[in-house]
Amino acid sequence: MSSTLSAWMEETPRFEDAPTTAPYRISTVRHDFPVIAGRIGAEPQMRSRDDELRGNLSPTAGIVERYQPAGSVNVGVYPNKIVPVLHVGGLVMTGTQGDGANEVQTLTTGGTVTGGTWILTIEALAAFAVSGIAWNTTAAALQALIDDTIRRGGTGYRLGDIVVGGGPFPATPLTLTFQGGKAATNVVQSTVNAAGLTGTAPTITPTTTTPGSVGTVLLPDGRGLPPGAYRWVSTKRAGLTAKSMRVMAAYEENLLWEVGSGFGATQISVGADGNMEATLIGLVSQPAADPAITPSHDAPSAHMFLERDLIVTWRSGSGRVKALPWQISNPITPERNHGTRSAFPGLLLYGEGFVTLSGTVELADADPDDRTAHYEGDTFAALAHYQSRSKIGSSGARYEMFVDVPAAQITDGPGPEDLAAKRRFGATYGWMATYDTATAKDFTITVTSALVSGTGIETYV
């Protein structure tokens, strides 16, 4: 199927027949969304004339009085797709390329090695000792042994954090490149036990050929990013006019195309199922001719953020967190602009209220501390940290997202489950991010992405 939904940022929300010159230019950067479901439409509002005395007993044809363009996007929480959606959801997403370095350690043989096995201990941690490595191992064979050790757990590493290159031994050195969760990290030198090798004075010497460094572009947990990976950080959008995008819904097989302008997101919901749903309102939505574009999607190897990728830091002493769906509310509204004659609204403005982050926390077991926090109105720091198994191209860094709330507050229940004939009772609470005077913010969203800083979201020519 070739149907698709695509979007382009707008310099200023575009009304009907707006010029294409500054400040109403359309970005040249196209965002193609692999939607689960999505649509835009004009939403005609009819004016009834049945209250008019016309001397008959039949309804009179109504008149389209105005349009209220709206739409929705339901898509997986892909790192390269949530950034532009947040950008029209009340936030300004600012990107910076990483400048750290991934550590490379090299293993080199000495003397004459003719047989036997050896032991590699990563970061000098006994918990990560890879034993039984053949004297003539290949990079693939050592990679398999390291991955098997990681699968058995207790190492602090995930699959893909160490990439083996070079070889085969003993003629050619092997390399260990630290990536993934260890990207841009100064890793402790690995050690080798070569006592099991045979030959003439056989040795294996580990050296650090490229020291890992965090650089200056830091993630909320203090880790760095290597070049080729980009950190996108949110701030609240200021001003009266909302950020908007041009949206195209293409029903290719039906030869039907709908193009809208001045669309922003009034709400963005991220569920525990790895899906994101954005509710859209806009200024214009009209049928269009075939734009003759070929959508460009991320490779299937780039995964959306899933529940398996999430670690939640919640209130100390709380019950165990089972799920943490969250949403951003962006109070924008289309308004009439009588500087032009149109049945469509002409302005996309901020309305009453704040851009807010809120959600629901589902706890596997009810706990008195959560109930006390609800009763007392306490605030506490909370963090949702997603770390994908997918990597950002050749940078080796993982796609990640941090939702950092320095002053979360439980706002409503229902609280503990109803009493019943069972052993364990869960609990559910609503919460929201509130202003924290120490950090001067209520929340920050940080995403590591392949979107290039400066041009990854929008470019105008």
C-alpha positions as CSV (number, residue, x, y, z in Angstrom):
1,M,0.0,0.0,0.0
2,S,1.3,3.5,-0.9
3,S,-1.0,5.5,1.3
4,T,0.9,7.8,3.6
5,L,0.7,10.8,5.9
6,S,3.4,13.4,5.6
7,A,4.1,16.8,7.2
8,W,6.3,19.9,6.7
9,M,6.8,22.6,9.3
10,E,5.5,26.1,8.6
11,E,7.3,29.3,9.4
12,T,4.0,30.9,10.5
13,P,0.6,29.1,10.5
14,R,-0.7,29.3,6.9
15,F,-4.3,30.6,6.4
16,E,-6.2,30.1,3.2
17,D,-4.4,31.5,0.1
18,A,-1.5,32.6,2.3
19,P,1.6,33.7,0.3
20,T,4.6,31.3,0.1
21,T,7.1,34.0,0.9
22,A,8.4,34.9,4.4
23,P,7.0,34.7,7.0
24,Y,4.7,32.0,5.5
25,R,7.2,29.7,4.0
26,I,6.9,25.9,4.1
27,S,9.9,23.9,5.2
28,T,11.7,21.8,2.7
29,V,12.2,19.0,5.3
30,R,9.4,16.4,4.9
31,H,8.5,14.1,7.8
32,D,6.8,10.8,6.7
33,F,4.9,9.0,9.4
34,P,4.4,5.2,9.3
35,V,1.0,5.7,10.8
36,I,-1.2,3.0,12.3
37,A,-4.1,5.4,11.7
38,G,-4.3,9.1,10.7
39,R,-6.4,11.6,9.0
40,I,-7.1,15.3,8.4
41,G,-10.3,16.9,7.2
42,A,-12.1,20.2,6.8
43,E,-14.9,19.3,9.2
44,P,-17.6,21.5,7.5
45,Q,-20.0,23.2,9.9
46,M,-23.5,23.4,8.4
47,R,-26.0,26.3,9.1
48,S,-29.5,24.9,9.2
49,R,-32.3,26.9,7.5
50,D,-35.2,24.8,8.8
51,D,-36.3,27.5,11.1
52,E,-37.1,29.7,8.1
53,L,-40.8,30.1,7.0
54,R,-40.7,29.0,3.4
55,G,-44.3,27.7,2.9
56,N,-43.4,24.0,2.7
57,L,-43.2,21.0,5.0
58,S,-39.7,19.8,3.8
59,P,-36.2,20.6,5.1
60,T,-34.3,23.3,3.3
61,A,-30.7,22.6,2.1
62,G,-28.2,23.9,4.7
63,I,-25.3,26.1,4.0
64,V,-21.7,25.4,4.8
65,E,-21.1,28.3,7.2
66,R,-17.5,27.6,8.2
67,Y,-14.9,24.9,8.5
68,Q,-13.1,23.6,11.6
69,P,-10.2,21.5,10.3
70,A,-9.0,18.7,12.5
71,G,-7.2,15.4,12.4
72,S,-5.2,12.8,14.2
73,V,-2.0,10.8,14.0
74,N,-1.5,7.4,15.6
75,V,2.0,6.2,15.2
76,G,4.6,4.2,17.0
77,V,6.9,6.3,19.4
78,Y,9.7,6.4,16.9
79,P,12.6,8.6,18.1
80,N,12.9,10.4,14.8
81,K,9.1,11.0,14.6
82,I,8.3,12.2,18.1
83,V,10.7,15.1,17.9
84,P,8.7,17.0,15.1
85,V,5.4,16.1,16.8
86,L,6.6,17.6,20.1
87,H,7.8,20.7,18.1
88,V,4.1,21.4,17.2
89,G,2.8,20.4,20.6
90,G,3.8,23.4,22.6
91,L,7.5,22.8,22.8
92,V,10.6,24.0,21.1
93,M,12.9,21.1,20.3
94,T,16.6,22.2,20.0
95,G,19.1,19.8,18.6
96,T,22.9,19.5,19.2
97,Q,25.3,17.0,17.7
98,G,27.3,14.8,20.1
99,D,31.0,15.4,20.4
100,G,32.1,12.5,22.6
101,A,34.2,9.5,21.5
102,N,33.5,5.8,21.7
103,E,36.2,3.9,23.4
104,V,38.2,1.3,21.3
105,Q,40.4,-1.2,23.1
106,T,42.8,-3.4,21.1
107,L,44.0,-6.9,22.0
108,T,47.4,-7.9,20.6
109,T,49.2,-11.2,20.9
110,G,52.9,-11.4,21.7
111,G,55.4,-14.3,21.5
112,T,54.3,-17.3,19.6
113,V,50.8,-18.6,20.2
114,T,50.1,-22.2,19.0
115,G,47.1,-23.4,21.1
116,G,45.0,-23.2,24.2
117,T,42.4,-20.8,25.5
118,W,42.4,-17.4,27.3
119,I,40.1,-15.3,29.5
120,L,38.9,-11.7,28.8
121,T,37.6,-9.6,31.7
122,I,35.7,-6.6,30.5
123,E,36.2,-3.4,32.6
124,A,38.2,-5.6,35.0
125,L,34.9,-6.8,36.4
126,A,34.9,-10.4,37.5
127,A,31.2,-10.5,36.8
128,F,32.0,-10.0,33.1
129,A,34.7,-12.6,32.5
130,V,34.6,-14.4,29.1
131,S,36.4,-17.6,29.4
132,G,37.3,-20.5,27.0
133,I,38.3,-18.1,24.2
134,A,40.2,-20.1,21.5
135,W,43.8,-19.1,20.7
136,N,42.9,-18.5,17.1
137,T,39.5,-16.9,17.7
138,T,37.8,-14.8,15.1
139,A,35.9,-11.6,15.7
140,A,32.6,-13.3,15.1
141,A,33.5,-16.1,17.6
142,L,34.6,-13.7,20.3
143,Q,31.4,-11.6,19.7
144,A,29.3,-14.7,20.2
145,L,31.0,-15.5,23.5
146,I,30.6,-11.9,24.8
147,D,27.0,-11.8,23.7
148,D,26.3,-15.1,25.4
149,T,27.8,-13.7,28.7
150,I,25.6,-10.6,28.4
151,R,22.5,-12.7,27.9
152,R,23.2,-14.6,31.1
153,G,23.0,-11.2,32.9
154,G,24.8,-9.6,35.8
155,T,27.3,-7.7,33.6
156,G,25.7,-4.2,33.4
157,Y,25.8,-4.5,29.6
158,R,23.2,-4.9,27.0
159,L,23.5,-6.7,23.6
160,G,25.3,-4.4,21.2
161,D,27.2,-2.5,23.8
162,I,30.5,-4.2,22.7
163,V,31.3,-4.7,19.0
164,V,34.2,-6.9,18.2
165,G,36.3,-6.2,15.1
166,G,39.7,-7.2,13.5
167,G,41.2,-10.6,13.9
168,P,41.6,-13.5,13.4
169,F,44.0,-14.2,16.2
170,P,46.9,-14.6,16.6
171,A,48.2,-12.8,13.5
172,T,45.8,-9.8,13.5
173,P,44.8,-7.8,16.6
174,L,41.2,-7.8,17.8
175,T,39.3,-4.6,18.7
176,L,36.5,-4.0,21.2
177,T,34.4,-0.9,20.4
178,F,32.1,0.2,23.2
179,Q,28.8,1.5,21.9
180,G,25.1,1.5,22.8
181,G,24.7,2.2,26.5
182,K,28.5,2.6,26.7
183,A,28.8,5.1,23.9
184,A,30.9,8.1,24.6
185,T,32.1,6.6,27.9
186,N,35.6,6.3,29.3
187,V,35.7,2.5,30.0
188,V,38.0,0.9,32.5
189,Q,40.8,-1.0,30.7
190,S,39.9,-4.7,30.2
191,T,42.3,-7.4,31.4
192,V,43.5,-10.7,30.0
193,N,44.5,-14.0,31.6
194,A,46.7,-15.8,29.0
195,A,47.8,-18.6,31.3
196,G,45.9,-21.2,29.3
197,L,47.7,-20.5,26.0
198,T,50.5,-22.7,24.6
199,G,53.5,-21.7,22.5
200,T,56.7,-19.7,23.1
201,A,56.1,-17.0,25.8
202,P,52.5,-16.4,24.6
203,T,50.9,-13.2,25.7
204,I,47.8,-11.0,24.9
205,T,48.1,-7.3,25.7
206,P,45.1,-5.1,26.0
207,T,45.5,-1.4,25.2
208,T,43.2,1.6,24.8
209,T,43.7,2.9,21.3
210,T,40.9,5.4,21.4
211,P,40.0,6.6,24.9
212,G,36.2,7.1,25.4
213,S,35.1,10.6,26.3
214,V,31.7,12.1,27.1
215,G,32.3,15.4,25.4
216,T,30.3,18.5,26.1
217,V,26.8,17.4,24.9
218,L,25.5,15.5,27.9
219,L,22.3,13.5,28.6
220,P,20.3,14.0,31.8
221,D,22.2,11.1,33.4
222,G,25.6,12.6,32.6
223,R,26.5,10.4,29.7
224,G,27.8,11.8,26.4
225,L,27.0,11.3,22.7
226,P,29.4,10.6,19.9
227,P,29.2,12.4,16.5
228,G,26.3,11.3,14.3
229,A,23.9,11.2,17.2
230,Y,21.9,14.3,18.2
231,R,20.4,15.4,21.5
232,W,17.1,17.2,21.2
233,V,15.9,19.0,24.3
234,S,12.5,20.6,24.9
235,T,11.7,24.1,26.2
236,K,8.3,25.7,26.5
237,R,7.2,27.7,23.4
238,A,6.6,31.4,24.1
239,G,4.5,34.0,22.3
240,L,0.9,34.1,21.1
241,T,1.1,32.2,17.8
242,A,1.4,28.5,17.8
243,K,3.8,26.4,15.8
244,S,2.2,24.6,12.9
245,M,2.8,22.2,10.0
246,R,1.5,21.4,6.6
247,V,-0.1,17.9,6.5
248,M,-0.8,15.7,3.6
249,A,-3.0,12.5,3.8
250,A,-2.5,10.5,0.7
251,Y,-5.1,7.7,-0.2
252,E,-3.1,6.7,-3.2
253,E,-5.2,3.7,-4.4
254,N,-8.4,5.9,-4.1
255,L,-6.7,8.8,-6.1
256,L,-7.6,11.0,-3.1
257,W,-5.3,13.5,-1.5
258,E,-6.1,15.9,1.3
259,V,-3.7,18.8,2.2
260,G,-4.0,20.9,5.3
261,S,-2.2,24.0,6.6
262,G,-1.8,25.6,10.0
263,F,-2.0,22.3,11.9
264,G,-0.8,22.0,15.4
265,A,-1.1,19.3,18.1
266,T,-3.5,20.0,21.0
267,Q,-2.7,16.8,22.8
268,I,0.1,14.2,22.5
269,S,-0.5,10.9,24.3
270,V,2.2,8.3,24.8
271,G,1.0,4.9,25.9
272,A,2.5,1.9,27.5
273,D,2.0,0.0,24.2
274,G,4.7,2.0,22.3
275,N,2.2,4.1,20.4
276,M,1.8,7.9,20.3
277,E,-1.4,9.6,19.3
278,A,-1.6,13.3,18.5
279,T,-4.9,15.2,18.2
280,L,-4.6,17.9,15.5
281,I,-6.5,21.1,14.8
282,G,-5.7,23.4,11.9
283,L,-6.6,26.4,9.7
284,V,-7.2,24.9,6.2
285,S,-7.9,21.4,4.8
286,Q,-8.7,20.9,1.1
287,P,-8.6,18.3,-1.6
288,A,-5.4,18.4,-3.6
289,A,-3.8,17.0,-6.8
290,D,-1.4,14.1,-6.7
291,P,1.8,15.6,-5.1
292,A,3.9,12.8,-6.7
293,I,6.2,12.2,-3.7
294,T,7.8,9.0,-2.6
295,P,7.7,8.6,1.2
296,S,11.0,8.0,3.0
297,H,10.7,6.0,6.2
298,D,13.3,5.0,8.8
299,A,14.8,1.5,8.3
300,P,12.9,-1.3,10.0
301,S,15.9,-1.7,12.3
302,A,15.0,1.6,14.0
303,H,12.5,0.5,16.6
304,M,9.9,2.6,18.4
305,F,10.2,3.0,22.2
306,L,8.5,0.0,23.8
307,E,7.5,-0.9,27.4
308,R,10.6,-3.2,27.5
309,D,12.8,-0.1,27.0
310,L,11.4,1.9,30.0
311,I,12.8,2.3,33.5
312,V,10.8,4.6,35.8
313,T,12.2,6.4,38.8
314,W,9.2,7.2,40.9
315,R,8.6,8.4,44.5
316,S,10.9,6.8,47.1
317,G,9.1,4.1,49.0
318,S,6.4,3.8,46.4
319,G,4.7,0.7,45.1
320,R,6.3,-0.9,42.1
321,V,5.5,0.9,38.8
322,K,3.7,-1.2,36.3
323,A,2.9,1.4,33.6
324,L,3.3,5.1,33.1
325,P,1.4,6.5,30.2
326,W,1.7,10.3,29.8
327,Q,0.4,13.1,27.7
328,I,1.1,16.7,26.8
329,S,-1.7,19.2,26.6
330,N,-1.2,22.2,24.3
331,P,-4.0,24.8,24.6
332,I,-4.2,26.2,21.0
333,T,-7.2,27.4,19.2
334,P,-8.1,28.5,15.6
335,E,-9.5,32.0,15.5
336,R,-11.2,34.1,12.8
337,N,-9.1,36.6,11.0
338,H,-11.2,39.2,9.2
339,G,-8.2,40.5,7.4
340,T,-9.2,37.9,4.8
341,R,-12.5,36.6,3.5
342,S,-12.6,32.8,4.2
343,A,-14.8,30.1,5.7
344,F,-11.6,28.8,7.3
345,P,-10.1,30.3,10.4
346,G,-7.0,32.4,9.8
347,L,-5.1,32.4,13.1
348,L,-3.7,29.6,15.2
349,L,-3.2,31.1,18.7
350,Y,-2.6,30.0,22.3
351,G,-5.7,30.0,24.4
352,E,-6.2,29.8,28.2
353,G,-3.9,27.6,30.3
354,F,-0.4,26.2,30.2
355,V,1.4,23.6,28.2
356,T,1.2,20.8,30.7
357,L,2.6,17.2,31.2
358,S,0.4,14.8,33.0
359,G,-0.3,11.1,33.1
360,T,-1.3,8.0,35.0
361,V,0.9,5.8,37.1
362,E,-0.2,2.2,37.5
363,L,1.3,0.5,40.5
364,A,1.6,-3.3,40.9
365,D,1.1,-3.0,44.6
366,A,-0.7,-0.3,46.7
367,D,1.6,1.4,49.1
368,P,1.0,3.8,52.0
369,D,3.6,6.3,50.8
370,D,1.7,6.9,47.6
371,R,-1.6,7.4,49.5
372,T,0.2,9.9,51.8
373,A,1.6,11.8,48.9
374,H,-1.9,12.0,47.5
375,Y,-3.4,13.2,50.8
376,E,-0.7,15.7,51.6
377,G,-0.1,17.1,48.1
378,D,3.6,16.3,48.2
379,T,5.8,16.8,45.2
380,F,8.7,14.5,44.2
381,A,11.1,14.0,41.3
382,A,10.1,11.4,38.7
383,L,11.9,10.2,35.6
384,A,10.9,8.0,32.7
385,H,13.9,6.8,30.8
386,Y,13.5,4.9,27.5
387,Q,16.5,3.2,25.9
388,S,15.9,1.5,22.6
389,R,17.8,-1.6,21.4
390,S,18.3,0.3,18.1
391,K,21.4,2.4,17.4
392,I,21.7,5.7,15.7
393,G,23.6,4.7,12.5
394,S,27.4,4.5,12.7
395,S,27.5,6.6,15.9
396,G,26.8,3.4,17.9
397,A,24.7,5.4,20.4
398,R,21.2,4.1,21.2
399,Y,18.0,6.0,20.6
400,E,16.9,7.2,24.0
401,M,14.2,9.5,25.6
402,F,14.1,11.0,29.0
403,V,11.0,12.6,30.5
404,D,12.3,14.4,33.5
405,V,9.9,15.8,36.1
406,P,11.5,17.5,39.1
407,A,8.3,18.2,40.9
408,A,5.6,15.6,40.1
409,Q,2.4,15.7,42.1
410,I,-0.4,13.1,42.5
411,T,-3.6,14.9,41.6
412,D,-6.3,12.3,41.8
413,G,-7.2,8.6,42.3
414,P,-8.8,6.2,42.3
415,G,-5.9,5.0,44.4
416,P,-5.9,1.4,45.7
417,E,-8.1,-1.1,44.0
418,D,-11.4,-2.1,45.5
419,L,-11.3,-4.7,48.2
420,A,-11.9,-8.2,47.0
421,A,-11.0,-11.8,47.9
422,K,-7.4,-11.7,46.7
423,R,-3.9,-11.3,48.1
424,R,-2.4,-8.3,46.2
425,F,-4.0,-5.0,45.4
426,G,-2.7,-2.6,42.8
427,A,-3.2,1.2,42.7
428,T,-3.7,3.9,40.1
429,Y,-3.1,7.6,40.5
430,G,-3.3,10.6,38.2
431,W,-0.3,12.9,38.3
432,M,1.0,16.1,36.7
433,A,4.3,18.0,36.4
434,T,4.4,21.2,38.5
435,Y,6.8,24.1,38.6
436,D,10.0,23.4,40.5
437,T,11.7,26.6,41.8
438,A,15.1,25.0,42.1
439,T,15.3,24.0,38.4
440,A,12.9,26.7,37.1
441,K,10.9,24.2,35.1
442,D,8.1,21.7,35.3
443,F,9.4,19.1,32.8
444,T,12.0,18.5,30.2
445,I,11.9,15.9,27.4
446,T,15.3,14.9,25.9
447,V,15.5,12.6,22.8
448,T,18.6,11.2,21.2
449,S,17.9,10.9,17.5
450,A,19.3,10.8,14.0
451,L,17.6,14.1,13.1
452,V,20.4,16.5,12.2
453,S,20.5,19.6,14.4
454,G,19.6,22.8,12.7
455,T,18.0,21.2,9.6
456,G,16.4,18.0,11.0
457,I,13.1,19.5,11.8
458,E,12.8,22.5,9.5
459,T,14.7,24.5,6.8
460,Y,13.4,27.5,4.9
461,V,14.7,28.7,1.6
